[in-house]
Amino acid sequence: MKHVRHFAPSFFLSLVHVCLVQANYAPYFFDNGARSTNGNMALFSLSEDTPVGTHVYTLNGTDPEGDPVTYGLAYEAGSRRYFAVDKNLGNVTLVEELDREKEDEIEVIVSISDGLSTVSEKVRLLIMDANDESPEFINTPYIVHVPENTPSGSSIFKVEAVDKDTGSGGSITYFLQNIHANKFTIDRHSGVLRIKTGVILDYEKSRTHFVVAIAKDGGGKLRGDNKVFSATTTVTVNVEDVQDTPPMFIGTPYYGYVYEDTLAGSEVLTVVALDGDRGKPNSIHYCIVNGDEGSFEISNTSGAISVIKNPNQLKKEVYELKIQASEVSQEADSSVYAFATVTIRVVDLNNHPPTFYGENGPQNKFELTMYEHPPEGEILRGLKITVNDSDQGANAKFNLRLVGPGGIFRVVPQTVLNEAQVTVIVENSAAIDYEKFKVLTFKLLAIEVNTPEKFSSTADVVIHLLDTNDNVPKFSSDYYIARIPENSPGGSNVVAVTATDPDSGLWGEVKYSIYGTGADLFLIHPSTGIIYTQPWAVLDAEVNSKYNFYVKAEDTDGKYSLAEVFITVLDVNDHSPEFNENIQEKTMIIGSPVKIEAIDQDAEEPNNIVDYSIMQADPANVFDIDQSTGEIKLKSYIRSLDIIHNITKNKDCIWSVVVQAKDRGSPSFSTTAVLKIDITEETLHKGPMAAFLMQTKDNPMKALGVLAGVMGIMVLITIMISTAMFWRNKRSNKIMPVRRIIKKRQIPQTRTVRMEWLKFKRPSNAAEKFVVEDDAKSLQNENSNNNIHVAPVPPTAPMPPPPPALAPRGDTPAWRVPTVSGSLTPKFVNKQMKKNGHGSAHNALVSELKMKFEKRNAAIGEAHI
């Protein structure tokens, strides 16, 4: 038993010493090169068609002490998170679909941690191309105008398509559908469209050709398969008319009659010829080639044939006139012509051609004013036309027809005997459009039916159109995009919208208005279309940076159209950086930095990027601060507390530092705060327990495991000693001396291991910390915390130690960090503040622990004398 008694303390101290003497080194990644699938992801490349959920990489590293490591992935602010990592195994999984055409490089921050130290590295991942894009024709639609006399084999157009892929997947080859059926070919590489060799275009046979072009890429791998994509488009080839067709007479054959009462100079009949090239027709010049024998003449422009002699002077009964119709081009060339034969018979009958009458007698021109788009089937009641033929019987029968733009009106009746009221009826309302034609002109033609002479007459019908509100205001764009700084005052102009109405007068005037959920802060001028902010509007990019609503353009009759407006509020630097709640007091171990952090609530960079600096320190020239990360560390020459004590006589080593957080906006805002730094030193050389406390204050689970093991050993030793003493007293029949009995009565109190010195406090940061305490009284005196209750030790045999009691949370008032620009209120206020004299507290705890061990050994020794 004596051997056991002396072995227990030395074994305990050796165990604590072995657990705590090792220094902590940072973990690190294995760098296995660009083609490796495990390591630190440096120079790692990945195909864009990799399926989501695929295990693409394994982060791999180690810790010099052999501690288990965990892995992490992080991204820059605003970046998409493409990967996720198993923190224990390091398996990296793709969680977001890749698209090389949108983002061909991804920056990822990989990290490895052993629980105490974290090492982060920024790596750049390359996204490799897959054939996932189809060709796309640009500058569509394709409409080509080609003269009909274009030589075969000529290039007439070039189609162009693009493919966003690279390599063979981005190369494009062109083809035509139905290559054997159409009249065109295409160069497979350049996309140049040509007329086939030996093919001639003919406007009169086909005025439009539709050519379907195909663009196909060179193919490539996509998810393991070879894919080829293609796109089609239609090229509309409009054939333009060329003067290559002679004029054509209409209404042939021609017959005319000269009666005995016909006056010299009277019109016998009119021939009509039209240019065979209907696309761009030329005017026609008429002339008599032969057969007139000086008795007839023809109007060069109208084609009207007249008799120039009295009927009794005509020597022949039938005249056959050969009429030539020639095209008159702009170059005054009349080389293209056509012939027609006109037969004129001289009779003794007193025939009369049909004659048009108005309200006041014979009339050859009728005019009417009407509104556009009348209902189909409506009668033009403003035209008062009567047609009459004075002859009788079959000689008084004639046909009526309108000559002019076809399909718009029709005339009723179409066949007349003697006399009829002429009615014109609307047949195509859409073609009667004021915006296209303000005046419509027609020829009303009356031609006899059953007479050999085929007498005819014409009258001009002129229709003047009036405008109606038949058009809807139309915006210049379906949507408008605008940007405005968030500090713009109320009433600022944002964007101007424009809508036009082709109607005339008041119907063409447009009135603007806006509506929608996003329009509350905006107004629009009803006449100009200028959108501006409400006088009271305050824009804030941090609250809402996107607005969209609809704008309405309406005419006087309520016809309207809509467009959508998208407004982006541009960020302005209007927030100061704010420190977090852990800024007031920090503990610095010599050789390790402390970190401060401030957040700027502005929405965009550089307004929310914060730089850190030290404005003032007492004394100065002791600390350095990292401008970007906010890490504060001692000057390089300060390596121990002795140097600190040489700088200042302040033995508690608490420093006041005024730090500044300043954003990069223009103008720039800054915030300052007072930071108290408690400087201490690693205490490995001052005792194993103090060093253990310092090393494990940021790793409570490690501390809990070590202390639980120590407590278990101590409890086991105590139970063994108590059991041995129990059996010894039970076997002894002697009455022990009073002196010895008295000492045995003191055993339960003195030999009990006071385990209450392990008290755990709820940590003020992410890692739990513990402190060593003697008893309830020392807690009250040293830590000024009277809310921690320690259970009294019963005067009985030692029991297993109770679980660590958590210090109750006191309702501490919210604290504020004094700053220059304002006060910073932390989000969490229920936290315990650190105490001054940190180094002296550790020394006192270690000394107290040694005293407990000495008392315990003395008590056990006296009990066994």
Summary of the structure (lengths in Angstrom):
residues: 865
radius of gyration: 53.0
end to end distance: 11.6
largest distance: 186.6
contacts: 2576
relative contact order: 0.06
helix: 16%
strand: 37%
